[in-house]
Each structure stands twice: as C-alpha cells, then as structure tokens.
Amino acid sequence: MSDWNNLSERLKRLGVQLGISQPLQANSGKVQQLEKLVPGRNLSTIFGEIFSLNHSYPENHQHGHLPLKPLTPHDWLAQWAKAPFTPDLESLIFLDTETTGLSGGTGTMPFMIGAGRFIKNQFVVEQFFVRNPAEEIAQLAALSEFVEGVEGIVTYNGKSFDLPIINTRYIMQRLSNPFTAIAHFDLLHFTRRIWKSRLGQCNLGNIETHVLGFQREQADIPGYLVPDFYREYLFTGDATHMPGIFYHNEVDVLSLSALFSWLAAILEDPSDDRFTDPGDLLSVGRVLEILEREQLADQVYASDRLQQLPNSDRQKSLLLRARLQKRKGNLEEASVLWQEAASAGSLEALIELAKYFEHQLRDYEKAMVCTDQAISICSDTPLTDSLKHRKSRLEAKILKNIPGES
C-alpha cells in the first residue's frame, strides 16, 4: 500500500469522511478555515469540485527587475532544450508542484499544482489544491482543462521531479495525460551552466535574489516545511499555514516565467547591458559554443568586460577563444591568444605554443623555450614526463637540424 493510501486510512480512523462531497472537517472550533484565509473558489469537473486560487498579471508585469513575458524570441532556448520545435509562447505552461514528500514514487502526491500561461494580454496563474485525498482526480481533470492545447512545459528540475510525479498520478487515476510528447524546458540545468560558478547553489530562491532581483515576503513558507504543514492541515483542518504555501507556489511560477524571459534574452543578445557580471558572460560563451554559435561565442570571449575577470578566469577566456580559432584553422590568430595566456601563467597555453612552434613553424628553439617554461610550472606531475619527452625530442631536432615530426 502506498504512503498516500496509508494516510487516507489513518484519516478515516480519525473520523474524517473522505469523498468528493465530503471535504475535511475540522476537529476543533478554533481552527482557521481554508476558505476564510485563501480567496479561492471551487471549480467543477466531471469528477467533482477542486479548490483553486486564480491570479492574473498584465503581461508587462515586472518580477524583480525582469518582465514576466519574454521580449525576445525563445528559439535558441528551445534548441538548448532539444525541443523538436519552438512552441508559441501562448502554448507554454509554467508549472510547479508542492508535494507530500520529496522521495518520489507512487506514495508522493502533488497536493498543489501551480500552472501559469499567457492568455491574451495576461499571465494567468491557477493553483489547484487538494483538500483531501479524494479530490486528486478532480485536481488532475481541472489541470488538464487549464492546459488544453499545451505544446511545451517550463519547470525547474521538473524532468527529475515534478513531471514524473504528475505523470504517475495521471496513470494511477487512469486519466489521459496532457504532458506526453511535448517540449520540456527544464531551466535548472541551463541556470547551472550560467550561474553555478558564481553562486554555487542554484536553487530557485537563490536565483531570485541574485539574478531576478526579487525578494520574497515574510509570508513565504520555506519549501522544506511545506509537506509537514500540509499533513498538519489534513489531520487538524487548520489552514493557518496554507496562505504561505499558496504564496510560495505562486512565486515559484512567476519566477519561472521571469527566468525563462531572461534566459531567452541572454541567448538572443549576450551583450545586453543588464548582463554585467563577466564570469556569467564567460559561461554564456560556453553555452553558445554548445549551440554551435561560434561567431557569437568568439565575440563574447573578446568582450572588454572579460578584462575584469580574475587572472585564472581571464586565462580560460583566452584559451576558449584560441580553441575556436584553432578549430577554424586560424592557427596564427590562435597563437597570439596562446601567447597572451602564457604570459599570464597558463600551462595549457605554453603546451599549445610548443606544439605550434614545433609542428607548424619548425621553430624548435621557441618550442624548447615554451617547453622549459611548462616544465617549470607543472613541477612533478604525470604531465612532466610527457613534457620531458618533448624536450628530448626537441633537443635532438635542434642538434641534427631535422624537419619537425607530425
């Protein structure tokens, strides 16, 4: 028996009457009723009613210092997500769940599903809330109606967590799943690519603070407390903490839209004046390479803003740009960049220069100088033996003045 079924049995033993027409009854007259704390309404489905809270925002609403609605195309974001096509913005669903636990599996259920989408000139958010276990099927039915026509979904770690759980619930309730065979934009993985080196932790709250410029109100409930507060509500009927959970979930959905908007803008134009941190810009250059936008990546690596990077990161930017030039066969341009990186102490640049001087220019003396400098930097490492072997080969070439080896 699943954890959710066990919970249902425990509620019944406590005298709670479960069923579509039998919402949870409070055990005490001093509890706070959900309907008095949350300005939601009951939505009717063929499986009964489900409680839902609706909020609408104008499409130009600012979440932190970013708009909810993208002002640039999101084609490159779709390519990053390996979507089979680029869904229209109006056919995207921004989705986040609050669940009974973090373990996953059939015992974990999303008791709240927050979904947002652009409808006409509004960003509409619906939060479908299960007041007792019997309402789950109505929740899923209402969600299906809200997302009708969906072609893509935007989540934050949804590939590993939210969507597998929702898919499982649709299967268990024997309902048609509206999320099969659609494009999935999981922003967590892209976000880590850009901001992990600077922020370390890339949870959505940290991204809100340091990227979106958004601060949550004190009413917010920390995510780790949400399952416990929901269980308390099920057993006592006291909805004291439910407004905080609704707020927490709604902000997650809004942040998804604002983050989607910002990522689309970054990929479209990384020179945007709002994108100021040089380390973040360096990370974007790497993403552009993955997307095979090498010309734009080269422009990013050549940006004056990267001059502000610490020495080690500045070396990385030079090496990345040199790699692009080498890939295109522009070895002379690459050698200039290697020399700049080598003067900053880059071992990799010295090795590349040694190869360039030996094999391309047949200048064994310069190759020897680079090799000696590399040996002095790497000290006693496995790479040292390889460098010493190169040095021996160069000494023989210099002595015999023979052509370089390929």
N, C-alpha and C positions, 0 to 999 in steps of 0.2 A: 504494500500500500504506500502511495506517495506521501511526502510530508504534508502536502496540501489536503489530501484526504484525511490524514490523521488530525489535522487542525479542525476540519469540518466535524469529525466525530467528537472531538473534545468540546466544541461549541454546542453541539446537540446535547451532550451530557450536562452542560451547564444551563440548559433550558432555553438556549437560543433557537428560535424557529427559523430554519433556513428555507429559502424559496424565493421565487421572483416576486411574489406578492407579500413576502414576509421579511422586510428589512430587519436588520439587527436592532433589538430592543435594549435599551439601557438598563443596567441592573440597579441604578441609583438615581434618585431625583436630582442630584447635584451635578450631574454630568453636563457637558456642553454638547448641544446637538449640532450635527454637521450642517444642516440646512440653515441654522441661525448664524453660523460662522463663515460659511462659504457661499457667495451669491450665485450658486449654480442652478441648474434646472434638470428635470427628468426628461430624458429623450426616450421616445417609444421605438421599440424594434419588434420584429415578429416573435422575439424570444422574451419580451417583457421590457421593463424600463431600466435605464442606466443613468446614473448621476453624472453630469458633465458641466464643466465650467468653461465658458467661452470668453475670449478676449480678442479684440480686433485692433490693429495698429495701422496707421497710414503707412503706405509703402516707403515714404521718405523718413520714417521714424529712425532716430539715432539711438543705437545701443552702445553706450560708452561714446567713443568718438567715431564710430563707424555706422554706415547705414545698414538697415536690415536687407534692403533689396540691392543686388549687385548692379553697379553702374557700368560694368564691362561684360563682354561675353564670357561664358564659362566653358568654352570649347576645350581649352588646354587643361582645365581641371578635369573635364570628362576623359581626356586622353590619359591623364595621370591615373585616374580611377579605372582605366581599361574598360570603360563603358563601351558597349557595341555601337552606341550613337550618343549624340548630345541631346538630352531631354530638354524640352522647353521649360522655362522657369516655372510656369504655372502648373506643370505636371510633376514637380518635385515635392516630396513630403519631407519635412524636417521632424525627426522623431526621436523621442527619449522616453525611457520607461523608469518607473520606480517599482522594485520587485520585493517579494517576501524574503529574499536572501540573495547571496552573491555566488552560491555554489553552482547554479545552473541545473540542468536536468529537469525531469518531469515534476519534481517537487517544488520547483521555483516558478512563481507566477507573477506577471506584471499586474499589480493591483491598480496602478495608474499608468495610462499611456497618454503622453502629451504629443500631439501632432500639429504641425503648423504648415500652412501653404498660402501662396499668393492667390487671392481671388479678386479679380478686377483691380481696384486700387488699394486693396487692404492686405495685410498679413494676418490671417485668421488662425488662432490657436484654440484647439479643443483639447480638454483634459478629461478623459474617460476614467471614472473612478468606481471601483468595485467595493460596494458597501458590505457585501457578504459573498461567500464563495459561489452561491447560486447565480450571481449576476454576471459571471465571467462570460458566458455565451452571449449575453446582450451587449457586453462591452465590445467583444470582437465584431459583432454584427454592426454596431454603431461605427466602429473604426473603419470597417470595410466600406460603409456608405460614405464616410467623410473622405476617404482616399480614392474614391472611384475615378478611374481614368489615370491613375498614377503611372508614370513611366520611370521614375527614379526616386531613390530614398537617400537622405543625408543623415548620417549618425555620427556619434563619437564613440568609437570602439564597438559599433553596432554589429560588425561582422563576427566578432568573437562573443558578444554578449546579448545585446538587445534582440537582434533579428532571429538568432537560433531559438531563443526562448519564445518569442511570438510565434514563430513557425511551429514549434512544438504544441503550443496551446491551440492553434487552429486545427492541427491534426487530431488532438485529443477531443476537441469539440466537434470534429467531423464537419468543419466548415471550409469552404473554398478560400484559399489563401491569396490575398491581393498582392503579396510581395514576391511572388515567384517570377523568375525570368525578367527582372527589372534591373536597371543600372543602380549600383550602390556606391555612394560617395562616403567612405569612412574617413573622416577628417583627422582622426587621431594619428594615423601613420604619416600623412603629409605634414601635419603640425610638428611631429617629432623630427622630421627631416630638416625643418627650418629652425626650430627654436630650442631643441634639446641641448645643443652645445652651450647656449647662453642661460637657459632657465633650469636645466636639469629635469625637474618634474614638469610634465606636460599634461597634468590633469586639467579639466576644463576650467576650474576655478582659478588656477594659476595663469592660464591663457587669458581669461577675462581681465585679470588685474594688470598683467604686464604687456598684453598685446591689444586687447579690445578697449582698454581704458574704462572698464566697468567695475563698479563696486556694489556688491550685494548689500541689501538692507539687513538690519538686525533680525528681521522676521525669518530669515533663511534658516532652514534646518540642515545641519551637516549631513551629507549623504550616508555616512556610516550609522547614523541614528534612525534613519527612515524606516528600516524593517521593524525595529523594536517599537517605534511609536505606532506603526500600523497594527502590529499584533496587540498592543495595548488598546487601540481603538476597537478591534474585533471583540476582545474579551469584556470590555467595560462599556462600550458605546460612547466613551468620552472623546470628542473630536477636538480637544484643546489644541493638539499639535497639527491638526490637518491643514489649517491655513498656511503654516510654514512649509509643509510638504508641497502643497499646490504652488506656492511661490517658487520653491526650489526647482520644481519640474518645469514651470513656465519659463524661468530664466534660462534653464538649460536649452530649451527650444529656441528662444530668442538668440542666445549666444551662438547656436549652430548656424542660424541664418546670417548673422553678422560675420562670423568666421568664414563661412562659405563666400560671402561677398568680398572679404579682404583677400582670401587666397586667390580668387578669380582675378582680382585687380593686380596682385603681385605677379602672377604668371603673365598677364597681358602686358604689364609695364613695370618691370622691377626698378626703374629709375624714378618711380613715384616719390615725390618729396616727403611723403608721410612715412616712407620706409627708410628709416635713418640709421639703424644700427648696422655697422659694417660687417660684423660677424654674421648677422642674419642674411645680409646680402650675399656673402660668400656661400652660405648654404643654399641659397636660391640658385646661384650659378651651377651648383652640382645637380640640382633638380632639372634645370634647363638642359644640362648635358644628357640626363636620362631621357628627356623628352626629345633628344636629338635636335635641339635648337642651339647648335654650336656657335653660330654667329652672335646670337644674343648672349650666350654664356660668356663668350670672349669679351663682349662689351662690359659685362658685369665684372669680370676679373680685372679689366683695365680701368675700372671706375676709380676716380680720385678718392672716393670715400674709403676705399680699402687701404689707402695710405695710413689711415688712423688705426689699423689693426696692430696688435702686439706682434713682435718680431716673428714668432713661430707661425702665427696665422698669416702674416704677410708672406712668409716663405711658401705656405700652402697655396696662396692665390697665384704666386708666380709659377709654381710648379704645375698647377692646374691649367693655367693659360699656356705654358710651354707644351704640356701634353697635347692640348688641342692643336697647336701649331705643328707638332711632330706628326700627329695623326693625319694632318692635311699635307704632309711632305714639306712643310716650310721649316727645314732644319736650321737655316741661318737665323730666322726670327726666333726659333726656339732657343738657340744657343745664347742669344742676347738675354733672354729671360733667365736661363740657367746661370749665366754669369752674375746677374743681379742677385739671384737667390743664393748662389755660392758665396758671394761677398757678405751675405747676411748669416752665413754659417750653415747652409743646407748641405748635408751629406749626400742626399739624393741628387742634388744639382751637380755636385762635384763628380759623381759617378757618371751621370749623363754626359757631362762635358768630356770626361776622359774617353768615353765611347765615341763621342762626336769627333774629337781631335784625332783619335787613333784610326777609326774606320772610314770617316768621311774626308778629313783633310790630310791624313797621313802625317800629321804633325806630332811625332812621337815625344818630342821634348815637352810640349804643352800637355800632352796626355799624361806624361810622367809627373809633371807638377801637380796636376789635379789629383792623380792617384796618391801621391805622397800626402797631400793635404787631407784626402779622405781617410787614409790610414791613421793619421794623427787624430782625427775626430772620432773614429769608431772604436779606437783602442782594441781591447781584447774581446771580440765578438765573433760569432760564426762568419760574419761578413769579412772579417780581417783576412782570413785565409784566401778568399776569392780575390781580394784586392792585392795581396802579396803575389798571388799567381799572375795577376795582370801586370804587376810591376816587373816581375821576372821576364815576362814576355816582351814588355816594352824595352827593357834593358838589352835584350837580345836583338831587337829590331834596330835600336839606336846603334848598337855595336856593329852590326852587319849591314845596316842601312838597307834592309829588305822591305818590300811592299807590305802594307798592313794586311792582317788577316781579316777575312769576312766573318 
